[in-house]
Amino acid sequence: MSTTAASTSHHLSPAFPGRAPWGTASKLRAWQQGALDKYIQEQPRDFLAVATPGAGKTTFALTLASWLLHHHVVQQVTVVAPTEHLKKQWAEAAARVGIKLDPEYSAGPLGREYHGIAVTYAGVGVRPMLHRNRIEQRKTLVILDEIHHAGDSRSWGEACLEAFEPATRRLALTGTPFRSDTNPIPFVTYEEGNDGIRRSSADYTYGYGNALSDGVVRPVIFLSYSGNMRWRTKAGDELEARLGEPMTKDAVSQAWRTALDPRGDWMPNVLRAADQRLTEVRKGIPDAGALVIAADQDSARAYAKLIREITGSKATLVLSDEAAASQRIEDFSHSDDRWMVAVRMVSEGVDVPRLAVGVYATTISTPLFFAQAVGRFVRSRRRGETASVFLPTIPTLLGFAGEMEVERDHVLDKPKKDGEEENPYAEEEKLLEEAEKQQDEDTGEQDQLPFEALESDAVFDRVLYDGAEFGMQAHPGSDEEQDYLGIPGLLEPDQVQMLLQKRQAKQIAHSRKRPDAEADLLELPAERRPVVTHKELLELRKQLNTLVGAYVHQSGKPHGVIHTELRRVCGGPPSAEATAGQIRERIKKVQEWATRMR
């Protein structure tokens, strides 16, 4: 086995991979070698490798492709990528290993100088039989990059099945196969758990937690910003709320949109803070770059204009997945320019290793997109590099930030809710409710006004790191905010934790010395905001659920009713989004109720 695996490395060009992250240019990383050894030993037709963004999935896949070509297991390679830019990036990476892929292939016979082609999922969707015919003629390895995209639409999934069913070998890659829908992903194995729910089963998994401990990826510091938002709804009502406060799902969405509006004060203040952070990071990483992930093209243009006003320098603007956009990304990657603003396309797979500061300025709130977006900043090139991502204080995003190290599988079945099995007509009733809702929306649409963001301000809220929270709220530009923005950009993970704890202790001590009337901002007392790890938060939720379960038997009330009553009495969001302090309040309250009933 060791001889076989070792020969793979010798088959590679010594220059591969070109701009490899720290410590990996001369040999495979341990996880890549481990995955390769497993594949060579088992020789499966289908193999799913799940590796955190930045871990080096491309290097692993091309090393394996090289081995399969070298040992005549396959005669050609087809790479399927999510975007035009990634298709070209795969062809460039493959060329460095001596594998020539045609990224411009459209039809007809392939030139003799090529070992295969690189296409997009959309391209396969248009002409699946063209690719099936090619694969039937010669033994082929199909590499499905970020394979969850094959579940984006039924047509793409069906096209992939039709095109690649005859393939000799299929290698599926993803940073995370987790999807919010239940569309099955082609060529992925699903196994049923004890709860009757089918989940994706990976052949090899290398998560963010493992990659962080191996020094393969950077630790991420999340800087969260709150603030007061005011907006006008479609019905003409003016509403006001503070980011992070308990509110309805619609209100959260509207407050979030208000924060991201470039005409308010929230975005300019956050961009200013992010630029200060970038300046600090560049003291240790001189070519460090920053990226704003925008929701749409108009916002992206406005953010680029704000960056020009704040910094005096022009930002690289990437608006679409066209050839010019790919070239702009490539140019930015090789320059030492400070800022890039992009709409979605840079959120996945695009390799700009110098990106170290990010601003999450989109309202997309799926765990898959968040993980891929953060993945743009975690590619480590040398030990000690840190990444910083600026977020609005939205409970969903803070939850994702606190669970960076959690492995997720793609869930194919949705768990049934309480009472769903008892009602055989639940599905029909749901459809009827949707139909009636749609009718109401259609008839009233012409009377509605456009949503309008009116006013926003920004408040530094907290820092999230390794599942724990640090700091208290502070005004932009204050000494307290500067303490966190000024954390060095070159630190080991344990040094980051230590420094954050020191900064927090300093802020709390400073806050306690001030009279209440002179406090920087109204905030919970410091003792109500202890440092709590994600693991401790899970234990608190488990304790609350156990107590609620016991109280169910005592009171005869359903779980949902008790949780709703606890939220009404104690305040705060659902327990999945509640802070440690809020959960402790609910634990005390349910214990108090149980004692009274004895």
HELIX and SHEET records of a PDB file:
HELIX    1   1 SER A    2  HIS A   11  1                                  10    
HELIX    2   2 ALA A   30  GLU A   42  1                                  13    
HELIX    3   3 LYS A   57  HIS A   70  1                                  14    
HELIX    4   4 GLU A   84  ALA A   95  1                                  12    
HELIX    5   5 TYR A  121  VAL A  126  1                                   6    
HELIX    6   6 PRO A  128  GLN A  137  1                                  10    
HELIX    7   7 ILE A  147  GLY A  151  5                                   5    
HELIX    8   8 ARG A  154  PHE A  164  1                                  11    
HELIX    9   9 TYR A  208  SER A  213  1                                   6    
HELIX   10  10 LYS A  249  LEU A  260  1                                  12    
HELIX   11  11 TRP A  266  GLY A  284  1                                  19    
HELIX   12  12 GLN A  297  THR A  311  1                                  15    
HELIX   13  13 ALA A  323  HIS A  334  1                                  12    
HELIX   14  14 MET A  345  SER A  347  5                                   3    
HELIX   15  15 PRO A  367  VAL A  374  1                                   8    
HELIX   16  16 GLY A  375  PHE A  377  5                                   3    
HELIX   17  17 PRO A  395  GLY A  402  1                                   8    
HELIX   18  18 ALA A  426  GLY A  444  1                                  19    
HELIX   19  19 GLU A  445  ASP A  447  5                                   3    
HELIX   20  20 ASP A  479  LEU A  485  1                                   7    
HELIX   21  21 PRO A  493  LYS A  513  1                                  21    
HELIX   22  22 ASP A  516  GLU A  518  5                                   3    
HELIX   23  23 ALA A  526  ARG A  528  5                                   3    
HELIX   24  24 HIS A  534  SER A  555  1                                  22    
HELIX   25  25 HIS A  559  CYS A  570  1                                  12    
HELIX   26  26 ALA A  580  MET A  597  1                                  18    
SHEET    1   A 7 LEU A 101  ASP A 102  0                                        
SHEET    2   A 7 GLY A 116  THR A 120  1                                        
SHEET    3   A 7 GLN A  76  ALA A  81  1                                        
SHEET    4   A 7 THR A 140  LEU A 144  1                                        
SHEET    5   A 7 ARG A 169  THR A 174  1                                        
SHEET    6   A 7 ASP A  46  ALA A  51  1                                        
SHEET    7   A 7 TYR A 204  TYR A 206  1                                        
SHEET    1   B 2 TYR A 190  GLU A 192  0                                        
SHEET    2   B 2 ARG A 198  SER A 200 -1                                        
SHEET    1   C 8 THR A 316  VAL A 318  0                                        
SHEET    2   C 8 TRP A 339  VAL A 343  1                                        
SHEET    3   C 8 GLY A 289  ALA A 294  1                                        
SHEET    4   C 8 LEU A 355  ALA A 361  1                                        
SHEET    5   C 8 ALA A 387  PRO A 392  1                                        
SHEET    6   C 8 VAL A 220  SER A 226  1                                        
SHEET    7   C 8 VAL A 459  TYR A 465 -1                                        
SHEET    8   C 8 ALA A 468  PHE A 470 -1                                        
SHEET    1   D 3 GLU A 238  ARG A 242  0                                        
SHEET    2   D 3 ASN A 228  ARG A 232 -1                                        
SHEET    3   D 3 GLU A 452  SER A 456 -1                                        
END                                                                             
